[in-house]
Amino acid sequence: MTYKKEFFLSLYRMMVMIRACEESFVEPIRSGEIRCPVHLYSGQEAIAAGVSANLHHTDKVFGTHRSHGHFLAKGGDLRKLVAEVYCKEGGCSVGRGGSMHLIDPESGFLGSAPIVAGTISLALGAALADRIRGGNTVTVAYFGDGAAGEGVLYEAMNFASLHKLPLLFVCENNFYATHMPIQETRSRKSIFESAEPFDIRSERVDGNDVLAVYEAARRAVTDCREGQGPVFLEFTTYRLRGHVGPDDNIQGDHTDIRPHREVEEWKKKDPIPVFRDYLIHDKMVSKDELDTIDKSVSVEVSKAHDLALGTGNPDPRELAKYVFSKPVS
Ligand SMILES: Cc1ncc(C[n+]2csc(CCOP(=O)(O)OP(=O)(O)O)c2C)c(N)n1
């Protein structure tokens, strides 16, 4: 497939935006300015960027505990994300949620939650609602390899397949569930084959290759939109930071048990420099153009921090203000 230069630049910009945002949280986490647990998405950017590049504004996305990238790629506001991670009133969840409870109905990001596999059934419900209403939207459920061990995934696959729901299951296989390597939890390493008994078309794709992600998601979204869904995509990838916090613990105590050599090997497959080299090497884009994007993103991210820090915390007396919706009269 041939792509326009603008398309390449938008994919690149989104990945750089997600990375810059994630890395900007490192120091405030270490200094204690950010108090909530933060699961950084660094290393997995190609997946959110490549999947969402196929989605319409009206399509819906459900995330996980590691969802900053999913939120931004779906069109969520960077400033509201940063403010939420600081638990400020100006955040996307009015400062009540923190990093793991993001929501932005405006952009179609319908929620993230720390309960592993917890949002899969919510995504199923959204896809079913769309079917009942006769709509034409696609819903994406993101989850990790650890979530593939939860029974709800299999119930959701069965129901979605039975009703041919427009639901895209996106498994981000980064080979670890907290500190547990996948080979210690699954008898079969490939997760995508789990969809076969449910008659769901499934694929395993290199999740660090943004164009491969884009292509696989394009086929999947088309199937869903044409009423042939659901589809299951397993993207292999690796997180470049700890499970939670920069160094695997909230305030920075290093507890990462992953072999140093393995981490170093995956750094060579970092999706951003790989894509950058590809663009420069094929002379589609100049280094200067990419540097300009890097700089403008960095300014945007630092402005988002300034803005967040300049705003107030929620009033503790209003803690429960948004727990219940207003009664319908
Ligand atoms: C139902 C449930 N069980 C256990 C936990 C504790 N927990 C938090 S994150 C996590 C690992 C998740 O791994 P994975 O789904 O692969 O996502 P990743 O962190 O690798 O992105 C676990 C077990 C939880 N939050 N919810």
Ligand as a Chemical Component Dictionary entry (heavy atoms), coordinates in Angstrom:
data_LIG
# 
_chem_comp.id                   LIG 
_chem_comp.type                 NON-POLYMER 
_chem_comp.pdbx_formal_charge   1 
_chem_comp.three_letter_code    LIG 
# 
loop_
_chem_comp_atom.comp_id 
_chem_comp_atom.atom_id 
_chem_comp_atom.alt_atom_id 
_chem_comp_atom.type_symbol 
_chem_comp_atom.charge 
_chem_comp_atom.model_Cartn_x 
_chem_comp_atom.model_Cartn_y 
_chem_comp_atom.model_Cartn_z 
_chem_comp_atom.pdbx_ordinal 
LIG C1  C1  C 0 -8.535 -8.842 38.285 1  
LIG C2  C2  C 0 -7.161 -8.350 38.671 2  
LIG N1  N1  N 0 -6.234 -9.244 39.047 3  
LIG C3  C3  C 0 -4.985 -8.817 39.388 4  
LIG C4  C4  C 0 -4.676 -7.478 39.373 5  
LIG C5  C5  C 0 -3.256 -6.999 39.727 6  
LIG N2  N2  N 1 -2.572 -6.623 38.466 7  
LIG C6  C6  C 0 -2.486 -5.338 38.085 8  
LIG S1  S1  S 0 -1.741 -5.176 36.587 9  
LIG C7  C7  C 0 -1.488 -6.840 36.465 10 
LIG C8  C8  C 0 -0.784 -7.446 35.287 11 
LIG C9  C9  C 0 -1.441 -7.129 34.013 12 
LIG O1  O1  O 0 -0.670 -7.656 32.975 13 
LIG P1  P1  P 0 -1.110 -7.455 31.487 14 
LIG O2  O2  O 0 -2.587 -7.699 31.361 15 
LIG O3  O3  O 0 -0.228 -8.296 30.646 16 
LIG O4  O4  O 0 -0.876 -5.919 31.209 17 
LIG P2  P2  P 0 0.501  -5.098 31.242 18 
LIG O5  O5  O 0 0.672  -4.587 32.644 19 
LIG O6  O6  O 0 1.570  -6.012 30.808 20 
LIG O7  O7  O 0 0.275  -3.965 30.295 21 
LIG C10 C10 C 0 -2.011 -7.501 37.580 22 
LIG C11 C11 C 0 -1.975 -8.955 37.777 23 
LIG C12 C12 C 0 -5.687 -6.584 38.986 24 
LIG N3  N3  N 0 -5.459 -5.262 38.924 25 
LIG N4  N4  N 0 -6.913 -7.044 38.603 26 
# 
loop_
_chem_comp_bond.comp_id 
_chem_comp_bond.atom_id_1 
_chem_comp_bond.atom_id_2 
_chem_comp_bond.value_order 
_chem_comp_bond.pdbx_ordinal 
LIG C1  C2  SING 1  
LIG C2  N1  SING 2  
LIG C2  N4  DOUB 3  
LIG N1  C3  DOUB 4  
LIG C3  C4  SING 5  
LIG C4  C5  SING 6  
LIG C4  C12 DOUB 7  
LIG C5  N2  SING 8  
LIG N2  C6  DOUB 9  
LIG N2  C10 SING 10 
LIG C6  S1  SING 11 
LIG S1  C7  SING 12 
LIG C7  C8  SING 13 
LIG C7  C10 DOUB 14 
LIG C8  C9  SING 15 
LIG C9  O1  SING 16 
LIG O1  P1  SING 17 
LIG P1  O2  DOUB 18 
LIG P1  O3  SING 19 
LIG P1  O4  SING 20 
LIG O4  P2  SING 21 
LIG P2  O5  DOUB 22 
LIG P2  O6  SING 23 
LIG P2  O7  SING 24 
LIG C10 C11 SING 25 
LIG C12 N3  SING 26 
LIG C12 N4  SING 27 
# 
